[in-house]
């Protein structure tokens, strides 16, 4: 196994451990939180979400925009895969998920307050 594979496996393991610790901390302190996947499902199912689609280089991308009072949520997907998810509340950005980053996972808990 190459050094890069070991390095990638170690990074993934550390990311999962950090996500688990963060989730347990939020659970123990009763801090309202949600995972990226749960937030994505909320955006997709909300009746006020504006949805648009574009075909780029033969790939269909879906864009979701949701504004509720001072809360704004934006998401991009390709074939059901979440590529990007941004959320802001009262001018404070509480999530900035990018599928290509290592430090966020779809199950990472995000503090809502």
Secondary structure, DSSP 8 states (H G I E B T S, - for coil): --HHHHHHHHHHHHHHHHHHHHHHHHHHTT--EEEHHHHHHHHHH-TT-EEEEEEETTEEEEEEEEEETTEEEEEEEETTEEEEEEEEETTEEEEEEETT-SS--TT-EEE--
